[in-house]
Amino acid sequence: MKPLFAERMSLLGTETAFEVLAKAKALEAQEKDIVHLEIGEPDFDTPKNIIDAACFALTNGYTHYTPAPGIPEVRETIAEYIRSHKHVDTSLENIVIVPGGKPIMFFSILATVNPGDEVIYPNPGFPIYESVIRFVGGKPVPIPLREENQFRLDVNELAQLITPKTKMLIINSPGNPTGGVLTNEDVKAIADLVRGQEILVLSDEIYDRIVYGNTQPLSIASLPGMQDWTIILDGFSKTYAMTGWRLGYGVMPAQIADRISQLMVNSNSCTSAFTQMAGKEALTGPQTDVDRMVTEFKRRRDLMVNGLNSIPGVSCLLPEGSFYVFPNFKSFNRNSKEIADYLLNDAGVACLGGTSFGSYGEGYLRFSYANSVENIQKALERIETALAKLK
């Protein structure tokens, strides 16, 4: 009998957050109370001005196909935002709008990485990086993100991983799952290292508006000689609480944008028109809701970190960005998946084991604090009670 599935399907991984969510929902169906700290999704509603813009677009003809790379006026709006916010001198020819951020990740790797090419990616890091690298036949090369370095990559260690086969480097700052943020000096050192080596950089900047320091993260594309070798991944899901809208974009050299557009034609045709107009309003309208959300995330972060550090056997760094914490649970002498499963079933707290983000995540858990203060306090109490039984 012929196999039903292509061999390449065995190379695809998954995103554990959705698996844990399904388990948590099944427990809730059995009337168990669960605090959801597993999903990386803002708990806020999309700002009203963005919803109103989408409704206006729907009633004014934005219900048809658009050009594969996106509506020109929206692409120009994104280009203006990139010029002002990231200080990258770009234009609409460099912008491709896609349904969510992941297609930029998937299409960029699919379009540029040949079988046998090496791709360096952060570990612990977003699991889809490694999944797609394997899917296209590339060789995943993890760069460890270590707690003792505030979960920033070590540029000297990165230098040791680069070989003549290195085709791409993926960086993510602020990072998922750790909340770590590369310093400006880190980004400049990375640029100095890869400049002139014909290495593409996929810079995942989806969380760059959710930062708690006074310094805006530096986009590597803004540095001399890097724009022609960088693909920026960004979108609206995290900053504007628009996860369900599925609206993202990439900023890249025009020749790569042409190929990404070609992949859009062959897959999605285009991103829905009315959501693109909502995205235009998000970037050009008032930003007070974004500021309010980030202020609230900071309050929750501080509560989460202080609460975790008060639990015997747990230690947690203070992350500088995103809405995740990545605390150390190594003192309990159990692997991270065991502890995550235990907290779900015994304490009613849904979280993710660190190895969901790669082997270097062993000994850690990821909690999303995109939940209410009341629920975070409830989760901390439950975690402390449950862990006391393991000592």
PERA-V60979 format. One line per field, one symbol per residue. ss: DSSP state (H for helix, E for strand, - for the rest). psi: psi as a letter, one per 40 degrees, with the letter a starting at -180 (. if undefined). A space follows every 10 residues. Layout:
BEGIN
ss->???
psi->???
END
This chain:
BEGIN
ss->------HHHH H----HHHHH HHHHHHHHH- ----EE---- -------HHH HHHHHHHH-- ---------- -HHHHHHHHH HHHHHH---- -HHHEEEE-- -HHHHHHHHH HH-----EEE EEE---HHHH HHHHH---EE EEEEE-HHH- --E-HHHHHH H----EEEEE EE-------- ---HHHHHHH HHHH-----E EEEE------ E--------H HH----HHHE EEEEE----- --HHH--EEE E--HHHHHHH HHHHHHH--- --HHHHHHHH HHHH---HHH HHHHHHHHHH HHHHHHHHH- ----E----- E--EE--E-H HH---HHHHH HHHHHHH-EE -EEHHHH-HH H--EEEEE-- --HHHHHHHH HHHHHHHH-- -
psi->hiidiiddde ehaihddddd ddddddddde fhhhhhfdhg hheiihiddd ddddddddef egeiiiidei hddddddddd dddddefhgi ideehhhigi dddddddddd ddhiheihhh iihiihdddd dddddeeihh hhhhhideff fiihddddde ehieehdihh ihhiihedei hhiddddddd dddeheefhi hhhhfdeeeg ieaehhihhd eeiheddeeh hhhiaeddde ffdedghaii hiiddddddd dddddecedi iidddddddd dddeaieddd dddddddddd ddddddddee hhehihihie iafiigihfd eefiiddddd ddddddefhh ahideeeide eheiihhhfg iidddddddd ddddddddee .
END
